[in-house]
């Protein structure tokens, strides 16, 4: 009788901790650059399904990498998450990640967009697109990144500062495809065409195009998704005033970066880490990202989310993808020379 009652107590404790963790399961420690609401939802679902609690440390990717380096074997981190393939490559070069072999991950992720040895895997695509003012820019008038550097666009373009990762990896992709000289020319052309010195984030550029300050802006597509689905009517109106272009569709494809995750070299809970990486690419989680943060599914299965489905399929620039990290320092130098603040 007593035994049965104790068993019941234990069962109810497990039930009560459903959103927390099964008793005894080691928590999974994640160092993450991502800081979106949707990630909390994904992590809570992981705990619900596996009973493994998730503990997240949020910081900039560079800081997390430095922290992993200085903590060494004592690091509590099991998983590193960033939104930049280049940063993941740097973490590999610094010996901070361990290779993972997983049929699930290999099947779910494009071979061109992941580390060849499995040190990290992508789980969302982040397309660097262009938005144009619906009324003022004709269909087909902007097709490629190169269009924004043309003289007829003088004073009509907006972009955020070159110091952030998004423009650095875009320029790195141009260096990979066209070489340094052409990339510098492009950066010079765009810098010359800017309607104002770079300020604010991608969303601010979209809003400024909607407000008539310029006719085109470089932005990650999910920021437009956020505006279109915002609880704020003004933001929805701004989103509706622009049209999204996926550049370079008749050429090498649109530059995309990825959200990516890898298991740390000194992970204490590598098995839970592998489960987590596999969970991130499951259709259920891919759908949560597509509908919650408007990033593209890593599989490009557009049936997964309303907004990304509406934008339609597009070609991804895969050729130079694995060189983004190696070229990012050159990109920074070229931006400086081009006068793109
Ligand atoms: Fe972002």
py3Dmol code that shows the C-alpha trace and the ligand (Angstrom):
import py3Dmol

protein = """\
ATOM      1  CA  UNK A   1       0.000   0.000   0.000  1.00  0.00           C
ATOM      2  CA  UNK A   2       2.699   2.339   1.095  1.00  0.00           C
ATOM      3  CA  UNK A   3       4.797   1.426  -1.944  1.00  0.00           C
ATOM      4  CA  UNK A   4       1.878   2.083  -4.279  1.00  0.00           C
ATOM      5  CA  UNK A   5       1.276   5.430  -2.708  1.00  0.00           C
ATOM      6  CA  UNK A   6       4.920   6.398  -3.113  1.00  0.00           C
ATOM      7  CA  UNK A   7       4.815   5.345  -6.719  1.00  0.00           C
ATOM      8  CA  UNK A   8       1.814   7.587  -7.246  1.00  0.00           C
ATOM      9  CA  UNK A   9       3.626  10.481  -5.623  1.00  0.00           C
ATOM     10  CA  UNK A  10       6.548   9.956  -7.973  1.00  0.00           C
ATOM     11  CA  UNK A  11       4.237   9.722 -10.991  1.00  0.00           C
ATOM     12  CA  UNK A  12       2.481  12.926 -10.100  1.00  0.00           C
ATOM     13  CA  UNK A  13       5.823  14.640  -9.607  1.00  0.00           C
ATOM     14  CA  UNK A  14       6.770  13.619 -13.127  1.00  0.00           C
ATOM     15  CA  UNK A  15       3.418  14.871 -14.370  1.00  0.00           C
ATOM     16  CA  UNK A  16       3.846  18.134 -12.541  1.00  0.00           C
ATOM     17  CA  UNK A  17       7.322  18.606 -13.982  1.00  0.00           C
ATOM     18  CA  UNK A  18       6.107  17.839 -17.498  1.00  0.00           C
ATOM     19  CA  UNK A  19       7.080  21.292 -18.677  1.00  0.00           C
ATOM     20  CA  UNK A  20      10.280  21.121 -16.677  1.00  0.00           C
ATOM     21  CA  UNK A  21      12.111  17.816 -16.723  1.00  0.00           C
ATOM     22  CA  UNK A  22      11.908  14.158 -15.842  1.00  0.00           C
ATOM     23  CA  UNK A  23      13.507  13.583 -12.497  1.00  0.00           C
ATOM     24  CA  UNK A  24      17.140  12.672 -12.909  1.00  0.00           C
ATOM     25  CA  UNK A  25      17.538  13.718 -16.576  1.00  0.00           C
ATOM     26  CA  UNK A  26      20.523  16.021 -17.000  1.00  0.00           C
ATOM     27  CA  UNK A  27      19.535  19.406 -18.439  1.00  0.00           C
ATOM     28  CA  UNK A  28      20.790  20.441 -21.835  1.00  0.00           C
ATOM     29  CA  UNK A  29      22.933  23.588 -21.715  1.00  0.00           C
ATOM     30  CA  UNK A  30      22.725  25.777 -24.798  1.00  0.00           C
ATOM     31  CA  UNK A  31      24.823  28.827 -25.658  1.00  0.00           C
ATOM     32  CA  UNK A  32      22.696  30.703 -28.151  1.00  0.00           C
ATOM     33  CA  UNK A  33      22.886  33.867 -30.185  1.00  0.00           C
ATOM     34  CA  UNK A  34      19.173  33.508 -30.972  1.00  0.00           C
ATOM     35  CA  UNK A  35      16.845  35.566 -28.829  1.00  0.00           C
ATOM     36  CA  UNK A  36      13.420  35.184 -30.383  1.00  0.00           C
ATOM     37  CA  UNK A  37      10.177  34.243 -28.663  1.00  0.00           C
ATOM     38  CA  UNK A  38       9.841  31.323 -31.029  1.00  0.00           C
ATOM     39  CA  UNK A  39      12.990  29.735 -29.563  1.00  0.00           C
ATOM     40  CA  UNK A  40      11.438  29.606 -26.111  1.00  0.00           C
ATOM     41  CA  UNK A  41       8.456  27.828 -27.608  1.00  0.00           C
ATOM     42  CA  UNK A  42      10.715  25.329 -29.383  1.00  0.00           C
ATOM     43  CA  UNK A  43      12.753  24.672 -26.237  1.00  0.00           C
ATOM     44  CA  UNK A  44       9.643  24.170 -24.103  1.00  0.00           C
ATOM     45  CA  UNK A  45       8.337  21.676 -26.655  1.00  0.00           C
ATOM     46  CA  UNK A  46      11.667  19.817 -26.583  1.00  0.00           C
ATOM     47  CA  UNK A  47      11.377  19.493 -22.800  1.00  0.00           C
ATOM     48  CA  UNK A  48       7.767  18.374 -23.082  1.00  0.00           C
ATOM     49  CA  UNK A  49       8.675  15.646 -25.567  1.00  0.00           C
ATOM     50  CA  UNK A  50      11.922  14.397 -24.057  1.00  0.00           C
ATOM     51  CA  UNK A  51      11.765  15.348 -20.399  1.00  0.00           C
ATOM     52  CA  UNK A  52      15.120  17.093 -20.819  1.00  0.00           C
ATOM     53  CA  UNK A  53      15.210  20.588 -19.337  1.00  0.00           C
ATOM     54  CA  UNK A  54      16.873  23.265 -21.465  1.00  0.00           C
ATOM     55  CA  UNK A  55      19.089  25.943 -19.957  1.00  0.00           C
ATOM     56  CA  UNK A  56      19.993  28.763 -22.323  1.00  0.00           C
ATOM     57  CA  UNK A  57      22.728  31.383 -22.108  1.00  0.00           C
ATOM     58  CA  UNK A  58      22.032  34.181 -24.590  1.00  0.00           C
ATOM     59  CA  UNK A  59      24.788  36.409 -25.969  1.00  0.00           C
ATOM     60  CA  UNK A  60      26.377  37.544 -29.221  1.00  0.00           C
ATOM     61  CA  UNK A  61      27.986  34.664 -31.110  1.00  0.00           C
ATOM     62  CA  UNK A  62      31.492  36.160 -30.798  1.00  0.00           C
ATOM     63  CA  UNK A  63      31.117  36.414 -27.033  1.00  0.00           C
ATOM     64  CA  UNK A  64      29.839  32.847 -26.794  1.00  0.00           C
ATOM     65  CA  UNK A  65      32.795  31.604 -28.824  1.00  0.00           C
ATOM     66  CA  UNK A  66      35.214  33.495 -26.572  1.00  0.00           C
ATOM     67  CA  UNK A  67      33.486  32.074 -23.531  1.00  0.00           C
ATOM     68  CA  UNK A  68      33.737  28.507 -24.861  1.00  0.00           C
ATOM     69  CA  UNK A  69      37.437  29.080 -25.512  1.00  0.00           C
ATOM     70  CA  UNK A  70      38.171  30.397 -22.033  1.00  0.00           C
ATOM     71  CA  UNK A  71      36.039  27.783 -20.259  1.00  0.00           C
ATOM     72  CA  UNK A  72      37.659  24.912 -22.145  1.00  0.00           C
ATOM     73  CA  UNK A  73      36.862  21.485 -20.713  1.00  0.00           C
ATOM     74  CA  UNK A  74      35.016  23.116 -17.799  1.00  0.00           C
ATOM     75  CA  UNK A  75      32.376  24.658 -20.034  1.00  0.00           C
ATOM     76  CA  UNK A  76      28.838  23.749 -19.044  1.00  0.00           C
ATOM     77  CA  UNK A  77      27.684  24.227 -22.669  1.00  0.00           C
ATOM     78  CA  UNK A  78      26.493  21.221 -24.674  1.00  0.00           C
ATOM     79  CA  UNK A  79      25.232  23.052 -27.760  1.00  0.00           C
ATOM     80  CA  UNK A  80      26.247  26.223 -29.587  1.00  0.00           C
ATOM     81  CA  UNK A  81      23.602  28.020 -31.664  1.00  0.00           C
ATOM     82  CA  UNK A  82      24.335  30.982 -33.926  1.00  0.00           C
ATOM     83  CA  UNK A  83      22.723  32.640 -36.948  1.00  0.00           C
ATOM     84  CA  UNK A  84      25.872  32.682 -39.047  1.00  0.00           C
ATOM     85  CA  UNK A  85      27.591  29.816 -40.844  1.00  0.00           C
ATOM     86  CA  UNK A  86      30.827  31.829 -40.773  1.00  0.00           C
ATOM     87  CA  UNK A  87      30.790  31.942 -36.976  1.00  0.00           C
ATOM     88  CA  UNK A  88      30.154  28.192 -36.829  1.00  0.00           C
ATOM     89  CA  UNK A  89      33.157  27.657 -39.094  1.00  0.00           C
ATOM     90  CA  UNK A  90      35.262  29.777 -36.786  1.00  0.00           C
ATOM     91  CA  UNK A  91      34.108  27.683 -33.837  1.00  0.00           C
ATOM     92  CA  UNK A  92      35.182  24.559 -35.743  1.00  0.00           C
ATOM     93  CA  UNK A  93      38.599  26.055 -36.494  1.00  0.00           C
ATOM     94  CA  UNK A  94      38.993  26.891 -32.815  1.00  0.00           C
ATOM     95  CA  UNK A  95      38.296  23.246 -31.962  1.00  0.00           C
ATOM     96  CA  UNK A  96      35.135  24.099 -30.020  1.00  0.00           C
ATOM     97  CA  UNK A  97      32.715  21.677 -31.696  1.00  0.00           C
ATOM     98  CA  UNK A  98      32.620  17.909 -32.121  1.00  0.00           C
ATOM     99  CA  UNK A  99      31.463  16.047 -35.225  1.00  0.00           C
ATOM    100  CA  UNK A 100      28.036  14.465 -35.099  1.00  0.00           C
ATOM    101  CA  UNK A 101      26.944  11.618 -37.317  1.00  0.00           C
ATOM    102  CA  UNK A 102      23.177  11.507 -37.753  1.00  0.00           C
ATOM    103  CA  UNK A 103      21.111  10.111 -40.604  1.00  0.00           C
ATOM    104  CA  UNK A 104      18.238  12.343 -39.513  1.00  0.00           C
ATOM    105  CA  UNK A 105      20.352  15.504 -39.790  1.00  0.00           C
ATOM    106  CA  UNK A 106      21.951  14.443 -43.053  1.00  0.00           C
ATOM    107  CA  UNK A 107      18.578  13.732 -44.610  1.00  0.00           C
ATOM    108  CA  UNK A 108      16.971  16.960 -43.391  1.00  0.00           C
ATOM    109  CA  UNK A 109      19.707  19.450 -44.354  1.00  0.00           C
ATOM    110  CA  UNK A 110      21.195  20.347 -47.754  1.00  0.00           C
ATOM    111  CA  UNK A 111      24.721  19.047 -48.123  1.00  0.00           C
ATOM    112  CA  UNK A 112      25.934  22.415 -49.497  1.00  0.00           C
ATOM    113  CA  UNK A 113      24.735  24.233 -46.378  1.00  0.00           C
ATOM    114  CA  UNK A 114      26.306  22.134 -43.645  1.00  0.00           C
ATOM    115  CA  UNK A 115      29.747  21.290 -42.334  1.00  0.00           C
ATOM    116  CA  UNK A 116      31.202  18.343 -44.236  1.00  0.00           C
ATOM    117  CA  UNK A 117      32.294  16.627 -41.011  1.00  0.00           C
ATOM    118  CA  UNK A 118      29.024  17.301 -39.187  1.00  0.00           C
ATOM    119  CA  UNK A 119      30.436  19.762 -36.643  1.00  0.00           C
ATOM    120  CA  UNK A 120      27.283  21.838 -37.155  1.00  0.00           C
ATOM    121  CA  UNK A 121      23.987  21.597 -38.996  1.00  0.00           C
ATOM    122  CA  UNK A 122      21.663  24.353 -40.223  1.00  0.00           C
ATOM    123  CA  UNK A 123      18.054  24.473 -39.030  1.00  0.00           C
ATOM    124  CA  UNK A 124      16.580  27.609 -40.661  1.00  0.00           C
ATOM    125  CA  UNK A 125      17.431  29.560 -43.809  1.00  0.00           C
ATOM    126  CA  UNK A 126      17.677  33.339 -43.572  1.00  0.00           C
ATOM    127  CA  UNK A 127      17.385  34.891 -47.007  1.00  0.00           C
ATOM    128  CA  UNK A 128      18.961  38.319 -47.631  1.00  0.00           C
ATOM    129  CA  UNK A 129      16.379  39.860 -49.906  1.00  0.00           C
ATOM    130  CA  UNK A 130      15.482  43.274 -51.265  1.00  0.00           C
ATOM    131  CA  UNK A 131      12.224  45.085 -50.620  1.00  0.00           C
ATOM    132  CA  UNK A 132      10.991  47.682 -53.093  1.00  0.00           C
ATOM    133  CA  UNK A 133       8.222  50.268 -52.804  1.00  0.00           C
ATOM    134  CA  UNK A 134       5.154  48.776 -54.467  1.00  0.00           C
ATOM    135  CA  UNK A 135       3.897  51.937 -56.109  1.00  0.00           C
ATOM    136  CA  UNK A 136       7.225  53.410 -57.180  1.00  0.00           C
ATOM    137  CA  UNK A 137       9.187  50.417 -58.432  1.00  0.00           C
ATOM    138  CA  UNK A 138       7.941  48.355 -61.352  1.00  0.00           C
ATOM    139  CA  UNK A 139       7.890  44.566 -61.293  1.00  0.00           C
ATOM    140  CA  UNK A 140      11.251  43.335 -62.576  1.00  0.00           C
ATOM    141  CA  UNK A 141      12.997  46.690 -62.113  1.00  0.00           C
ATOM    142  CA  UNK A 142      15.119  45.222 -59.319  1.00  0.00           C
ATOM    143  CA  UNK A 143      16.193  41.650 -59.858  1.00  0.00           C
ATOM    144  CA  UNK A 144      19.720  41.405 -58.516  1.00  0.00           C
ATOM    145  CA  UNK A 145      21.872  42.869 -55.758  1.00  0.00           C
ATOM    146  CA  UNK A 146      23.854  44.469 -58.591  1.00  0.00           C
ATOM    147  CA  UNK A 147      20.860  46.652 -59.542  1.00  0.00           C
ATOM    148  CA  UNK A 148      21.167  48.578 -56.261  1.00  0.00           C
ATOM    149  CA  UNK A 149      24.658  49.754 -57.236  1.00  0.00           C
ATOM    150  CA  UNK A 150      23.560  51.276 -60.566  1.00  0.00           C
ATOM    151  CA  UNK A 151      23.672  55.079 -61.047  1.00  0.00           C
ATOM    152  CA  UNK A 152      19.897  55.328 -61.595  1.00  0.00           C
ATOM    153  CA  UNK A 153      19.453  54.285 -57.966  1.00  0.00           C
ATOM    154  CA  UNK A 154      21.360  57.275 -56.576  1.00  0.00           C
ATOM    155  CA  UNK A 155      19.686  58.379 -53.310  1.00  0.00           C
ATOM    156  CA  UNK A 156      17.044  55.652 -53.487  1.00  0.00           C
ATOM    157  CA  UNK A 157      18.586  52.763 -51.512  1.00  0.00           C
ATOM    158  CA  UNK A 158      18.637  51.894 -47.811  1.00  0.00           C
ATOM    159  CA  UNK A 159      20.749  49.407 -45.903  1.00  0.00           C
ATOM    160  CA  UNK A 160      21.822  48.893 -42.345  1.00  0.00           C
ATOM    161  CA  UNK A 161      25.405  49.379 -41.229  1.00  0.00           C
ATOM    162  CA  UNK A 162      28.155  47.157 -42.612  1.00  0.00           C
ATOM    163  CA  UNK A 163      29.309  46.206 -39.128  1.00  0.00           C
ATOM    164  CA  UNK A 164      26.566  43.616 -38.591  1.00  0.00           C
ATOM    165  CA  UNK A 165      26.878  40.027 -39.704  1.00  0.00           C
ATOM    166  CA  UNK A 166      24.100  40.134 -42.302  1.00  0.00           C
ATOM    167  CA  UNK A 167      25.752  42.558 -44.716  1.00  0.00           C
ATOM    168  CA  UNK A 168      29.188  41.062 -44.048  1.00  0.00           C
ATOM    169  CA  UNK A 169      28.021  37.633 -45.098  1.00  0.00           C
ATOM    170  CA  UNK A 170      26.205  39.090 -48.137  1.00  0.00           C
ATOM    171  CA  UNK A 171      29.416  40.795 -49.254  1.00  0.00           C
ATOM    172  CA  UNK A 172      31.404  37.625 -48.496  1.00  0.00           C
ATOM    173  CA  UNK A 173      29.034  35.747 -50.837  1.00  0.00           C
ATOM    174  CA  UNK A 174      29.680  38.333 -53.559  1.00  0.00           C
ATOM    175  CA  UNK A 175      33.444  38.009 -53.053  1.00  0.00           C
ATOM    176  CA  UNK A 176      33.106  34.212 -53.319  1.00  0.00           C
ATOM    177  CA  UNK A 177      31.159  34.490 -56.579  1.00  0.00           C
ATOM    178  CA  UNK A 178      32.712  37.502 -58.318  1.00  0.00           C
ATOM    179  CA  UNK A 179      36.020  38.228 -56.629  1.00  0.00           C
ATOM    180  CA  UNK A 180      37.245  41.064 -54.425  1.00  0.00           C
ATOM    181  CA  UNK A 181      37.384  43.752 -57.070  1.00  0.00           C
ATOM    182  CA  UNK A 182      33.790  43.310 -58.222  1.00  0.00           C
ATOM    183  CA  UNK A 183      32.609  43.028 -54.621  1.00  0.00           C
ATOM    184  CA  UNK A 184      34.310  46.306 -53.718  1.00  0.00           C
ATOM    185  CA  UNK A 185      32.772  48.014 -56.761  1.00  0.00           C
ATOM    186  CA  UNK A 186      29.356  46.773 -55.702  1.00  0.00           C
ATOM    187  CA  UNK A 187      29.788  47.988 -52.111  1.00  0.00           C
ATOM    188  CA  UNK A 188      30.975  51.378 -53.407  1.00  0.00           C
ATOM    189  CA  UNK A 189      27.992  51.648 -55.727  1.00  0.00           C
ATOM    190  CA  UNK A 190      25.468  50.852 -53.005  1.00  0.00           C
ATOM    191  CA  UNK A 191      27.194  53.136 -50.477  1.00  0.00           C
ATOM    192  CA  UNK A 192      27.014  55.940 -53.052  1.00  0.00           C
ATOM    193  CA  UNK A 193      23.297  55.265 -53.654  1.00  0.00           C
ATOM    194  CA  UNK A 194      22.229  55.302 -50.001  1.00  0.00           C
ATOM    195  CA  UNK A 195      19.414  57.716 -49.178  1.00  0.00           C
ATOM    196  CA  UNK A 196      20.880  58.255 -45.695  1.00  0.00           C
ATOM    197  CA  UNK A 197      23.861  57.054 -43.675  1.00  0.00           C
ATOM    198  CA  UNK A 198      23.182  53.537 -42.364  1.00  0.00           C
ATOM    199  CA  UNK A 199      21.102  53.510 -39.202  1.00  0.00           C
ATOM    200  CA  UNK A 200      18.805  51.050 -37.457  1.00  0.00           C
ATOM    201  CA  UNK A 201      18.094  47.431 -38.257  1.00  0.00           C
ATOM    202  CA  UNK A 202      16.498  45.750 -41.255  1.00  0.00           C
ATOM    203  CA  UNK A 203      12.975  46.494 -40.047  1.00  0.00           C
ATOM    204  CA  UNK A 204      13.803  50.208 -39.912  1.00  0.00           C
ATOM    205  CA  UNK A 205      14.919  50.105 -43.552  1.00  0.00           C
ATOM    206  CA  UNK A 206      11.621  48.500 -44.617  1.00  0.00           C
ATOM    207  CA  UNK A 207       9.613  51.068 -42.659  1.00  0.00           C
ATOM    208  CA  UNK A 208      11.606  53.896 -44.221  1.00  0.00           C
ATOM    209  CA  UNK A 209      10.896  52.588 -47.739  1.00  0.00           C
ATOM    210  CA  UNK A 210       7.206  52.371 -46.834  1.00  0.00           C
ATOM    211  CA  UNK A 211       7.386  55.966 -45.568  1.00  0.00           C
ATOM    212  CA  UNK A 212       8.842  57.139 -48.895  1.00  0.00           C
ATOM    213  CA  UNK A 213      12.400  57.837 -47.755  1.00  0.00           C
ATOM    214  CA  UNK A 214      13.806  55.498 -50.390  1.00  0.00           C
ATOM    215  CA  UNK A 215      12.599  53.029 -53.001  1.00  0.00           C
ATOM    216  CA  UNK A 216      14.511  49.867 -52.114  1.00  0.00           C
ATOM    217  CA  UNK A 217      16.197  48.319 -49.101  1.00  0.00           C
ATOM    218  CA  UNK A 218      18.300  45.277 -48.334  1.00  0.00           C
ATOM    219  CA  UNK A 219      16.689  43.125 -45.667  1.00  0.00           C
ATOM    220  CA  UNK A 220      16.374  39.597 -44.414  1.00  0.00           C
ATOM    221  CA  UNK A 221      12.994  38.321 -45.566  1.00  0.00           C
ATOM    222  CA  UNK A 222      11.799  37.280 -42.102  1.00  0.00           C
ATOM    223  CA  UNK A 223      11.797  40.913 -40.958  1.00  0.00           C
ATOM    224  CA  UNK A 224       9.173  41.634 -43.592  1.00  0.00           C
ATOM    225  CA  UNK A 225       7.272  38.606 -42.280  1.00  0.00           C
ATOM    226  CA  UNK A 226       7.409  40.110 -38.787  1.00  0.00           C
ATOM    227  CA  UNK A 227       5.993  43.422 -40.020  1.00  0.00           C
ATOM    228  CA  UNK A 228       3.246  41.780 -42.084  1.00  0.00           C
ATOM    229  CA  UNK A 229       2.176  39.732 -39.082  1.00  0.00           C
ATOM    230  CA  UNK A 230       2.739  42.395 -36.435  1.00  0.00           C
ATOM    231  CA  UNK A 231       0.056  43.181 -33.819  1.00  0.00           C
ATOM    232  CA  UNK A 232       0.766  46.851 -34.654  1.00  0.00           C
ATOM    233  CA  UNK A 233      -1.409  48.163 -37.510  1.00  0.00           C
ATOM    234  CA  UNK A 234       1.250  50.685 -38.562  1.00  0.00           C
ATOM    235  CA  UNK A 235       3.819  47.920 -38.991  1.00  0.00           C
ATOM    236  CA  UNK A 236       1.396  45.799 -41.006  1.00  0.00           C
ATOM    237  CA  UNK A 237       0.744  48.812 -43.235  1.00  0.00           C
ATOM    238  CA  UNK A 238       4.485  49.340 -43.746  1.00  0.00           C
ATOM    239  CA  UNK A 239       4.916  45.682 -44.668  1.00  0.00           C
ATOM    240  CA  UNK A 240       2.053  45.872 -47.139  1.00  0.00           C
ATOM    241  CA  UNK A 241       3.621  48.885 -48.892  1.00  0.00           C
ATOM    242  CA  UNK A 242       6.636  46.928 -50.126  1.00  0.00           C
ATOM    243  CA  UNK A 243       7.273  43.940 -52.377  1.00  0.00           C
ATOM    244  CA  UNK A 244       9.887  41.301 -51.591  1.00  0.00           C
ATOM    245  CA  UNK A 245      12.436  40.376 -54.233  1.00  0.00           C
ATOM    246  CA  UNK A 246      14.650  37.306 -53.946  1.00  0.00           C
ATOM    247  CA  UNK A 247      17.726  38.535 -55.843  1.00  0.00           C
ATOM    248  CA  UNK A 248      19.878  36.745 -58.428  1.00  0.00           C
ATOM    249  CA  UNK A 249      17.262  34.228 -59.499  1.00  0.00           C
ATOM    250  CA  UNK A 250      18.572  34.016 -63.031  1.00  0.00           C
ATOM    251  CA  UNK A 251      22.116  33.723 -61.675  1.00  0.00           C
ATOM    252  CA  UNK A 252      23.666  32.081 -58.647  1.00  0.00           C
ATOM    253  CA  UNK A 253      20.644  32.532 -56.363  1.00  0.00           C
ATOM    254  CA  UNK A 254      19.783  34.586 -53.297  1.00  0.00           C
ATOM    255  CA  UNK A 255      22.338  34.859 -50.514  1.00  0.00           C
ATOM    256  CA  UNK A 256      21.148  32.980 -47.440  1.00  0.00           C
ATOM    257  CA  UNK A 257      22.694  32.512 -44.087  1.00  0.00           C
ATOM    258  CA  UNK A 258      21.480  29.914 -41.627  1.00  0.00           C
ATOM    259  CA  UNK A 259      20.624  29.353 -38.028  1.00  0.00           C
ATOM    260  CA  UNK A 260      22.898  26.532 -37.076  1.00  0.00           C
ATOM    261  CA  UNK A 261      23.634  24.322 -34.117  1.00  0.00           C
ATOM    262  CA  UNK A 262      26.577  22.148 -33.145  1.00  0.00           C
ATOM    263  CA  UNK A 263      27.589  20.078 -30.148  1.00  0.00           C
ATOM    264  CA  UNK A 264      30.462  21.458 -28.138  1.00  0.00           C
ATOM    265  CA  UNK A 265      33.763  19.626 -27.880  1.00  0.00           C
ATOM    266  CA  UNK A 266      33.423  19.177 -24.116  1.00  0.00           C
ATOM    267  CA  UNK A 267      29.658  18.561 -23.963  1.00  0.00           C
ATOM    268  CA  UNK A 268      28.635  16.655 -20.856  1.00  0.00           C
ATOM    269  CA  UNK A 269      25.294  15.810 -22.440  1.00  0.00           C
ATOM    270  CA  UNK A 270      26.181  15.155 -26.073  1.00  0.00           C
ATOM    271  CA  UNK A 271      23.433  12.578 -26.517  1.00  0.00           C
ATOM    272  CA  UNK A 272      20.750  15.085 -25.490  1.00  0.00           C
ATOM    273  CA  UNK A 273      22.500  17.560 -27.790  1.00  0.00           C
ATOM    274  CA  UNK A 274      22.135  15.232 -30.759  1.00  0.00           C
ATOM    275  CA  UNK A 275      18.453  14.734 -29.902  1.00  0.00           C
ATOM    276  CA  UNK A 276      18.037  18.515 -29.790  1.00  0.00           C
ATOM    277  CA  UNK A 277      19.675  19.046 -33.195  1.00  0.00           C
ATOM    278  CA  UNK A 278      17.460  16.333 -34.698  1.00  0.00           C
ATOM    279  CA  UNK A 279      14.422  17.883 -33.033  1.00  0.00           C
ATOM    280  CA  UNK A 280      15.216  21.282 -34.611  1.00  0.00           C
ATOM    281  CA  UNK A 281      14.927  19.872 -38.136  1.00  0.00           C
ATOM    282  CA  UNK A 282      11.737  17.894 -37.458  1.00  0.00           C
ATOM    283  CA  UNK A 283       8.723  19.016 -39.531  1.00  0.00           C
ATOM    284  CA  UNK A 284       6.919  20.137 -36.383  1.00  0.00           C
ATOM    285  CA  UNK A 285       9.715  22.517 -35.354  1.00  0.00           C
ATOM    286  CA  UNK A 286      10.386  23.661 -38.911  1.00  0.00           C
ATOM    287  CA  UNK A 287       6.733  24.648 -39.040  1.00  0.00           C
ATOM    288  CA  UNK A 288       7.013  26.572 -35.770  1.00  0.00           C
ATOM    289  CA  UNK A 289       9.910  28.586 -37.221  1.00  0.00           C
ATOM    290  CA  UNK A 290       8.210  29.202 -40.569  1.00  0.00           C
ATOM    291  CA  UNK A 291       5.061  30.457 -38.851  1.00  0.00           C
ATOM    292  CA  UNK A 292       6.621  32.044 -35.785  1.00  0.00           C
ATOM    293  CA  UNK A 293       9.772  33.779 -37.009  1.00  0.00           C
ATOM    294  CA  UNK A 294       9.131  33.614 -40.797  1.00  0.00           C
ATOM    295  CA  UNK A 295      12.526  32.032 -41.481  1.00  0.00           C
ATOM    296  CA  UNK A 296      12.611  29.501 -44.286  1.00  0.00           C
ATOM    297  CA  UNK A 297      12.585  25.798 -43.509  1.00  0.00           C
ATOM    298  CA  UNK A 298      16.049  24.379 -44.020  1.00  0.00           C
ATOM    299  CA  UNK A 299      14.542  21.774 -46.336  1.00  0.00           C
ATOM    300  CA  UNK A 300      12.817  24.570 -48.312  1.00  0.00           C
ATOM    301  CA  UNK A 301       9.561  22.681 -47.864  1.00  0.00           C
ATOM    302  CA  UNK A 302       7.267  25.675 -48.302  1.00  0.00           C
ATOM    303  CA  UNK A 303       4.147  23.759 -47.350  1.00  0.00           C
ATOM    304  CA  UNK A 304       5.356  24.187 -43.786  1.00  0.00           C
ATOM    305  CA  UNK A 305       4.405  27.782 -43.117  1.00  0.00           C
ATOM    306  CA  UNK A 306       1.889  30.347 -44.311  1.00  0.00           C
ATOM    307  CA  UNK A 307       4.094  33.394 -44.897  1.00  0.00           C
ATOM    308  CA  UNK A 308       7.093  31.662 -46.468  1.00  0.00           C
ATOM    309  CA  UNK A 309       4.690  29.702 -48.674  1.00  0.00           C
ATOM    310  CA  UNK A 310       3.148  32.947 -49.959  1.00  0.00           C
ATOM    311  CA  UNK A 311       6.565  34.261 -50.969  1.00  0.00           C
ATOM    312  CA  UNK A 312       7.134  31.147 -53.024  1.00  0.00           C
ATOM    313  CA  UNK A 313      10.146  29.066 -53.914  1.00  0.00           C
ATOM    314  CA  UNK A 314      13.477  30.645 -54.804  1.00  0.00           C
ATOM    315  CA  UNK A 315      16.975  29.582 -55.683  1.00  0.00           C
ATOM    316  CA  UNK A 316      19.567  29.710 -52.887  1.00  0.00           C
ATOM    317  CA  UNK A 317      23.187  30.723 -53.559  1.00  0.00           C
ATOM    318  CA  UNK A 318      24.930  27.577 -52.381  1.00  0.00           C
ATOM    319  CA  UNK A 319      28.231  27.813 -54.225  1.00  0.00           C
ATOM    320  CA  UNK A 320      30.208  30.032 -51.875  1.00  0.00           C
ATOM    321  CA  UNK A 321      28.283  29.196 -48.729  1.00  0.00           C
ATOM    322  CA  UNK A 322      31.011  27.311 -46.908  1.00  0.00           C
ATOM    323  CA  UNK A 323      33.504  30.134 -47.577  1.00  0.00           C
ATOM    324  CA  UNK A 324      31.475  32.835 -45.792  1.00  0.00           C
ATOM    325  CA  UNK A 325      33.515  32.577 -42.597  1.00  0.00           C
ATOM    326  CA  UNK A 326      36.882  32.650 -44.326  1.00  0.00           C
ATOM    327  CA  UNK A 327      35.861  35.730 -46.378  1.00  0.00           C
ATOM    328  CA  UNK A 328      34.222  37.789 -43.630  1.00  0.00           C
ATOM    329  CA  UNK A 329      37.399  39.680 -42.672  1.00  0.00           C
ATOM    330  CA  UNK A 330      37.933  40.623 -46.323  1.00  0.00           C
ATOM    331  CA  UNK A 331      34.304  41.762 -46.509  1.00  0.00           C
ATOM    332  CA  UNK A 332      34.855  44.079 -43.537  1.00  0.00           C
ATOM    333  CA  UNK A 333      37.958  45.552 -45.196  1.00  0.00           C
ATOM    334  CA  UNK A 334      36.106  46.128 -48.475  1.00  0.00           C
ATOM    335  CA  UNK A 335      33.188  47.831 -46.712  1.00  0.00           C
ATOM    336  CA  UNK A 336      35.664  50.218 -45.072  1.00  0.00           C
ATOM    337  CA  UNK A 337      37.304  50.999 -48.399  1.00  0.00           C
ATOM    338  CA  UNK A 338      33.892  51.480 -50.009  1.00  0.00           C
ATOM    339  CA  UNK A 339      32.819  53.997 -47.369  1.00  0.00           C
ATOM    340  CA  UNK A 340      29.812  51.924 -46.286  1.00  0.00           C
ATOM    341  CA  UNK A 341      29.663  52.838 -42.590  1.00  0.00           C
TER     342      UNK A 341
END
"""
ligand_1 = """\
1
LIG
Fe 17.857 39.092 -37.321
"""
view = py3Dmol.view(width=600, height=400)
view.addModel(protein, "pdb")
view.setStyle({"model": 0}, {"cartoon": {"style": "trace"}})
view.addModel(ligand_1, "xyz")
view.setStyle({"model": 1}, {"stick": {}})
view.zoomTo()
view.show()
